[in-house]
Amino acid sequence: MQHPETTTPTGTPAATATATPASDNAGGATGQWFTSRTSRQWWFDSGARALDFAYTGAMGNNPEWERLRTPADLATWLEGRFEACDGTVTDRDLTDARGLREAIATIATALSVNGQPDPKQIDIINLFAATPDVPPRLAGGSLQAGRTRVRTGQALATMAREAVFLFGEEQHERIRECAADDCALVFYDESRSNNRRWCSMQRCGNRAKVRSHRARTAAR
C-alpha cells in the first residue's frame, strides 16, 4: 500500500492510504487519497471497490498500513462505500472482513503479474459471494421491499461478488500492476480501450512522460 517515493525490500511501493470522506465514495464510487513519505497527497483509483478494500491494509507487509484496526474503523470505511449502512460491526465481522480482504489482495496481486490464484483464497471469496449481498433497488416505487439499511455481511458479500467478476475469465486480464519500474500498485483497468498502464497519470504516468521528454532532449 505504498508508492514509489521509496521502495521496500519486497518491492512494494511506499505511500500510505489516508481516510477518504464518506461523501466522496458513497454509492459505489472508487478511489482514495494516498500520502507519500514526503507528505504529498495524490488520488489513486483502483478501478474497483473490492480493490480499494484490499488497500486498507492487505496489499503490503507493514502493520502501519493497517486501517481496519477496530470494528469502528470498518464501520466508517463501509459507510463511505455503501449507501445506508447500519453502522453495526462486531469483532467477528472485523475478522471476516480481514479474511475476505486478504483473499482479494492475494488473488489480485497474483493476477497482476500473470500468476495463478491460490485455490484456498478462491474458496474464501466464493464462500462470501454465496451469502446475501446488497440487493438492487429501482427508485420510484411506493412499497418498501426488504431492509432499508445495509448490514456488514451484505456489504462484504457484495465486494466478494465484485471480486468474482473481476477475477473471472473475461475480466482478469484487466487486473494489472502499474507499469513503473518502482511501483507495485495494482488496479482494474475499466477503460473502454483497455490500455491503462499507470496507477495514476498524475504520478507514475507523469514521471514516465518527463523521463521520455528528457531522453529525447538529450538525444538531440
C-alpha positions in Angstrom: 0.0 0.0 0.0 2.9 2.2 -0.6 4.1 4.3 -3.6 7.4 4.8 -5.3 8.8 7.7 -3.3 10.9 4.9 -1.8 10.6 1.2 -2.1 10.7 -1.6 0.5 12.9 -4.6 0.1 10.0 -6.7 -1.1 9.3 -4.3 -3.9 6.1 -2.8 -2.5 5.8 0.9 -3.3 6.0 3.4 -0.5 3.0 5.6 0.4 0.1 5.3 2.8 -3.6 5.3 2.1 -5.4 8.0 4.0 -9.0 8.3 5.1 -11.4 9.4 2.4 -14.5 11.4 3.4 -17.6 9.2 3.3 -19.4 11.5 0.8 -16.6 11.0 -1.7 -17.3 7.3 -2.3 -20.8 6.7 -1.1 -22.9 4.8 -3.7 -20.0 2.7 -5.0 -17.6 5.3 -6.4 -14.0 4.1 -6.3 -10.6 5.6 -5.3 -8.9 7.0 -2.3 -6.2 9.5 -1.2 -2.7 8.3 -0.7 0.0 10.1 1.1 3.7 9.6 0.2 6.6 9.6 2.6 7.2 13.2 1.6 3.7 14.1 2.7 2.3 14.6 -0.8 -1.3 13.6 -1.3 -2.5 12.1 -4.6 -5.6 10.2 -5.7 -5.3 6.6 -6.6 -8.3 5.0 -8.3 -8.0 1.2 -8.2 -11.0 0.9 -10.5 -13.0 -1.4 -8.2 -14.4 -1.1 -4.7 -13.1 -4.6 -3.9 -9.5 -3.4 -4.7 -10.0 -0.3 -2.7 -10.9 -2.6 0.2 -7.7 -4.6 -0.3 -5.8 -1.3 0.0 -7.0 -0.8 3.6 -4.0 -2.9 4.7 -3.7 -6.3 2.9 -1.7 -5.1 -0.1 1.6 -4.9 1.9 3.5 -6.3 4.8 3.9 -3.3 7.0 1.5 -3.3 10.1 1.5 0.6 10.0 -0.5 0.4 6.8 -3.5 -1.2 8.6 -6.6 1.0 8.5 -9.1 -1.5 9.9 -7.9 -1.9 13.4 -11.2 -1.9 15.2 -14.9 -2.6 14.3 -15.5 1.1 14.3 -12.8 1.5 11.6 -14.6 -1.0 9.4 -17.9 0.7 10.0 -16.5 4.0 8.9 -15.0 2.6 5.8 -18.2 0.8 4.8 -20.3 3.9 5.4 -18.1 5.6 2.9 -18.6 3.0 0.2 -22.2 1.8 0.7 -25.3 3.9 1.0 -27.4 3.4 4.2 -25.0 1.1 6.1 -26.4 0.3 9.5 -23.1 1.0 11.2 -23.2 -2.2 13.2 -19.9 -4.1 13.1 -18.8 -6.8 15.6 -15.4 -8.2 16.3 -16.5 -11.3 14.3 -17.4 -9.0 11.3 -13.9 -7.4 11.5 -12.3 -10.9 11.5 -14.4 -11.9 8.5 -13.7 -8.7 6.7 -9.9 -9.1 7.1 -10.1 -12.7 5.8 -12.0 -11.6 2.7 -9.7 -8.6 2.2 -6.6 -10.9 2.3 -8.2 -13.2 -0.3 -8.9 -10.3 -2.6 -5.4 -8.9 -2.2 -3.7 -12.2 -2.7 -5.5 -13.0 -5.9 -5.3 -9.5 -7.3 -1.5 -9.5 -6.8 -1.1 -12.9 -8.4 -3.2 -12.0 -11.4 -1.5 -8.6 -11.9 1.8 -10.5 -12.7 0.1 -13.3 -14.6 0.3 -15.7 -11.7 -2.1 -18.4 -10.6 -4.5 -17.6 -7.8 -4.4 -19.7 -4.6 -7.4 -22.1 -4.6 -7.8 -21.6 -0.9 -8.2 -17.9 -1.4 -10.7 -18.5 -4.2 -12.7 -20.7 -1.8 -12.9 -17.8 0.7 -14.2 -15.4 -1.9 -16.7 -17.9 -3.2 -18.0 -18.5 0.4 -18.6 -14.8 1.0 -20.1 -14.4 -2.5 -22.6 -17.2 -1.7 -24.2 -15.1 1.2 -26.9 -12.4 0.7 -25.5 -9.2 -0.8 -27.0 -5.7 -1.2 -30.0 -6.2 -3.4 -30.6 -3.8 -6.4 -33.4 -1.4 -5.9 -35.4 0.6 -8.5 -36.2 4.1 -7.4 -39.7 5.5 -7.6 -41.8 2.7 -6.0 -44.3 3.1 -3.3 -43.5 0.0 -1.2 -40.5 -0.9 0.9 -39.0 -4.3 -0.1 -36.6 -5.7 2.5 -34.3 -3.9 4.8 -33.6 -0.2 4.3 -30.2 -0.4 6.0 -27.2 -2.4 4.6 -25.7 -4.9 7.1 -22.0 -5.6 7.3 -22.4 -9.1 5.9 -24.3 -7.8 2.9 -21.5 -5.3 2.2 -18.8 -8.0 2.4 -20.9 -10.3 0.1 -21.3 -7.5 -2.4 -17.5 -7.0 -2.6 -16.9 -10.7 -2.8 -19.3 -10.9 -5.8 -17.5 -8.0 -7.4 -14.2 -9.9 -6.9 -15.7 -13.0 -8.6 -16.5 -10.7 -11.6 -13.1 -9.0 -11.6 -11.1 -12.2 -11.3 -13.2 -14.3 -13.7 -12.1 -15.4 -17.1 -13.5 -12.5 -19.0 -12.0 -9.7 -16.8 -8.9 -11.0 -15.0 -6.5 -9.7 -17.7 -7.6 -6.2 -16.8 -6.1 -6.7 -13.3 -2.7 -5.0 -13.7 0.4 -3.8 -11.9 1.5 -0.2 -12.6 4.0 -0.2 -15.4 6.5 2.0 -13.5 9.6 0.0 -12.5 9.4 1.3 -8.9 5.7 0.9 -8.3 3.7 -2.2 -7.5 0.2 -0.8 -7.1 -2.5 -3.0 -8.6 -5.6 -1.7 -10.4 -8.5 -2.9 -12.5 -8.5 -1.3 -16.0 -12.1 -0.3 -16.5 -11.3 1.9 -19.6 -13.1 1.1 -22.9 -9.7 1.0 -24.7 -8.3 -1.4 -22.1 -4.9 0.4 -22.2 -4.4 1.8 -18.7 -0.7 1.5 -17.7 -0.3 3.6 -14.6 -1.6 3.7 -11.1 -2.1 7.4 -11.7 -1.3 9.7 -14.6 -0.6 12.4 -12.1 2.1 10.2 -10.5 3.8 7.4 -12.4 2.3 8.4 -15.8 3.6 12.0 -15.5 7.0 10.7 -14.3 7.3 8.5 -17.4 6.4 11.4 -19.6 9.1 13.6 -18.0 11.7 10.8 -18.4 10.8 10.3 -22.0 11.0 14.0 -22.7 14.4 14.3 -21.1 15.7 11.3 -23.1 14.5 12.8 -26.4 16.0 16.2 -25.5 19.4 14.6 -24.6 19.5 12.6 -27.8 19.2 15.8 -30.0 
